[in-house]
Amino acid sequence: MDRPVVFFILGGTGDLARRKLYPAIQSMLRKGKLKNLSKIFALGRKREKLEETLAKADPVFKRIFEFVEFDLTDRKSYKRLSEAVSTLSGKELIFYLALPPQLFEQAVVNLGALLRDFTNPRKLVIEKPFGLDLSSAKKLNFLLEKYFSEEEIYRIDHFLGKVPVQNIFALRFSNYIFEGVWNKNFIDHIQISALEEEGVEGRVGYYDSVGALRDMVQNHLLQILSFIAMEPPSVVETESIRDEKVKVLKSLRKLSPEEVSRQVVKAQYEGYSQEVGRVSNTETFVALKLYIDNFRWQDVPFYLRTGKRLKEKKTLAVVVFKKVPGNFRSFLGCAPPQNMLTVEIAPGNRLKLSINMISPQKLEACPLEGSMELDLVRELGEIPSAYETLIEDIISGDRTLFVRGDEVEAAWEIVQPILDSWEETKDIETYKEGTYGPESAFELIERNGRRWVN
Ligand SMILES: NC(=O)c1ccc[n+]([C@@H]2O[C@H](COP(=O)([O-])OP(=O)(O)OC[C@H]3O[C@@H](n4cnc5c(N)ncnc54)[C@H](OP(=O)(O)O)[C@@H]3O)[C@@H](O)[C@H]2O)c1
């Protein structure tokens, strides 16, 4: 597609734009990509926030970059924007909402109305969080669909831009050896963890109104789960892939209030309320156990866990296979460890398969745990940042790595009963910084004889 493309970044002076979007665009320009990107308009109120970015920017980037003073609440700003758009006839317009989420609705409605006067091909990119609950997500979808077609909408979940997450698809559907064992007959359980070392530095206001369940589980962790659990699509093509992911989300068992109290752990790191400056019951940690009611996954637990101020920064998905049969469980008094396939998403980009092997002493002695590793960076060379992949896909019009409207609602359908149940109980457990979270998170998995893998 060689049509010239113009980016309008609403929130173009913000943290996301400065830390992720501009570096990604510059990196691609250096690689000779984005040949049809003719202009980037950074829309915002405070030009001075761009000084450092521009001081360090490449000349090629600076040549196509322009700041436009723009306040969403000010009519004159729209007039300026409309004038800018009127000079871009024939070009594709990409509007990227890198705004505080409470401004999404207003931005969609006002942009949608403004664009009615133009015939340019257009795309609308919207950052997370997509709504704060099921009803606000539905409302946002309704507004988006009023002004834009689904083909024009790109709902971002930046985890889908990460190569090791996409590699789950390649791992499953280009390696026939896994298909036969990828089910309840061979898999004991699955764990998905996104552990963070940092707290809520500088984002207290946003985070306190959202919490870990909305910030991480509703989107990123359920997206990883969908890739792990989906059926092979009928064809390898955007809508078939998204259809299969939606089916997984729709097959997830919704939790009753009793199940929420047994299967969901909500906790906060000590000192969080002090940081917020008042007593808060927002969770900075959540762990939960979910089940998928379908033929492949019946009774296989999916354990999800995420939190801030933990011992290390790590994102991983672990497929834990079943134990060997009873009569082989005891090799001179030891049980062989269960095989595990680990997808490490951060800090490394690795796949690891644990394989037990013979002990050097004796055939009957306890087998030793070995491992086979595939390092994606070593194999592929440099791998692009999530935002590089996503921006390239937006420009080329590939929506596979973006979340469809029904998909985002299906994910909220799982999270909403938990939020509802939490409305009833305001109590929150605490955990010490630098640990792997609260006691209850260990209890959640250990009560069934399992353990978290870090
Ligand atoms: N930061 C990240 O690492 C990250 C990661 C994933 C997703 N996100 C998502 O990305 C979005 C932006 O986050 P952020 O961290 O970049 O936020 P931020 O640093 O607070 O930036 C917000 C941006 O919105 C602009 N803005 C605010 N009110 C405005 C108004 N009335 N009119 C026009 N512009 C206005 C600000 O412009 P001025 O300051 O110039 O007024 C600024 O450019 C959020 O949806 C967030 O959830 C962020």
The ligand as an SDF file (V2000), in Angstrom:
LIG
                    3D

 48 52  0  0  0  0  0  0  0  0999 V2000
    2.5820    5.5210   29.3370 N   0  0  0  0  0  0  0  0  0  0  0  0
    2.6200    4.2410   29.0430 C   0  0  0  0  0  0  0  0  0  0  0  0
    3.6520    3.5720   29.1570 O   0  0  0  0  0  0  0  0  0  0  0  0
    1.3730    3.5590   28.5450 C   0  0  0  0  0  0  0  0  0  0  0  0
    1.4140    2.1840   28.2940 C   0  0  0  0  0  0  0  0  0  0  0  0
    0.2900    1.5530   27.7700 C   0  0  0  0  0  0  0  0  0  0  0  0
   -0.8470    2.2890   27.5140 C   0  0  0  0  0  0  0  0  0  0  0  0
   -0.8850    3.6310   27.7940 N   0  0  0  0  0  0  0  0  0  0  0  0
   -2.1080    4.3780   27.5100 C   0  0  0  0  0  0  0  0  0  0  0  0
   -1.8080    5.4760   26.6590 O   0  0  0  0  0  0  0  0  0  0  0  0
   -2.6620    6.5800   26.9530 C   0  0  0  0  0  0  0  0  0  0  0  0
   -1.8000    7.7960   27.2670 C   0  0  0  0  0  0  0  0  0  0  0  0
   -1.0340    7.5370   28.4200 O   0  0  0  0  0  0  0  0  0  0  0  0
    0.1980    8.4610   28.8510 P   0  0  0  0  0  0  0  0  0  0  0  0
    0.9260    7.6890   29.8900 O   0  0  0  0  0  0  0  0  0  0  0  0
    0.9470    8.9200   27.6630 O   0  0  0  0  0  0  0  0  0  0  0  0
   -0.5450    9.6970   29.5350 O   0  0  0  0  0  0  0  0  0  0  0  0
    0.0330   11.1620   29.8240 P   0  0  0  0  0  0  0  0  0  0  0  0
    1.5090   11.1490   29.9230 O   0  0  0  0  0  0  0  0  0  0  0  0
   -0.7560   11.6910   30.9520 O   0  0  0  0  0  0  0  0  0  0  0  0
   -0.3430   11.9660   28.5050 O   0  0  0  0  0  0  0  0  0  0  0  0
   -1.6490   12.3580   28.2270 C   0  0  0  0  0  0  0  0  0  0  0  0
   -1.6860   13.1120   26.9350 C   0  0  0  0  0  0  0  0  0  0  0  0
   -3.0260   13.5740   26.7310 O   0  0  0  0  0  0  0  0  0  0  0  0
   -2.9920   14.9740   26.4640 C   0  0  0  0  0  0  0  0  0  0  0  0
   -4.1950   15.6110   26.9700 N   0  0  0  0  0  0  0  0  0  0  0  0
   -4.7070   15.5640   28.2080 C   0  0  0  0  0  0  0  0  0  0  0  0
   -5.8200   16.3280   28.2830 N   0  0  0  0  0  0  0  0  0  0  0  0
   -5.9890   16.8620   27.0570 C   0  0  0  0  0  0  0  0  0  0  0  0
   -6.9480   17.7160   26.5010 C   0  0  0  0  0  0  0  0  0  0  0  0
   -7.9790   18.2170   27.2120 N   0  0  0  0  0  0  0  0  0  0  0  0
   -6.8140   18.0750   25.2050 N   0  0  0  0  0  0  0  0  0  0  0  0
   -5.8150   17.6160   24.4790 C   0  0  0  0  0  0  0  0  0  0  0  0
   -4.8670   16.7720   24.9330 N   0  0  0  0  0  0  0  0  0  0  0  0
   -4.9610   16.4100   26.2160 C   0  0  0  0  0  0  0  0  0  0  0  0
   -1.7590   15.4920   27.1690 C   0  0  0  0  0  0  0  0  0  0  0  0
   -1.3600   16.6640   26.5370 O   0  0  0  0  0  0  0  0  0  0  0  0
   -0.7060   17.9250   27.3410 P   0  0  0  0  0  0  0  0  0  0  0  0
    0.0500   17.3760   28.4950 O   0  0  0  0  0  0  0  0  0  0  0  0
    0.1580   18.5730   26.2960 O   0  0  0  0  0  0  0  0  0  0  0  0
   -1.8490   18.7530   27.7640 O   0  0  0  0  0  0  0  0  0  0  0  0
   -0.7770   14.3540   26.9160 C   0  0  0  0  0  0  0  0  0  0  0  0
   -0.2210   14.4650   25.6320 O   0  0  0  0  0  0  0  0  0  0  0  0
   -3.5460    6.1260   28.1030 C   0  0  0  0  0  0  0  0  0  0  0  0
   -4.7380    5.6150   27.5820 O   0  0  0  0  0  0  0  0  0  0  0  0
   -2.7370    4.9950   28.7360 C   0  0  0  0  0  0  0  0  0  0  0  0
   -3.5520    4.0760   29.4320 O   0  0  0  0  0  0  0  0  0  0  0  0
    0.2050    4.2820   28.3050 C   0  0  0  0  0  0  0  0  0  0  0  0
  1  2  1  0
  2  3  2  0
  2  4  1  0
  4  5  1  0
  4 48  2  0
  5  6  2  0
  6  7  1  0
  7  8  2  0
  8  9  1  0
  8 48  1  0
  9 10  1  0
  9 46  1  0
 10 11  1  0
 11 12  1  0
 11 44  1  0
 12 13  1  0
 13 14  1  0
 14 15  2  0
 14 16  1  0
 14 17  1  0
 17 18  1  0
 18 19  2  0
 18 20  1  0
 18 21  1  0
 21 22  1  0
 22 23  1  0
 23 24  1  0
 23 42  1  0
 24 25  1  0
 25 26  1  0
 25 36  1  0
 26 27  1  0
 26 35  1  0
 27 28  2  0
 28 29  1  0
 29 30  1  0
 29 35  2  0
 30 31  1  0
 30 32  2  0
 32 33  1  0
 33 34  2  0
 34 35  1  0
 36 37  1  0
 36 42  1  0
 37 38  1  0
 38 39  2  0
 38 40  1  0
 38 41  1  0
 42 43  1  0
 44 45  1  0
 44 46  1  0
 46 47  1  0
M  CHG  2   8   1  16  -1
M  END
$$$$
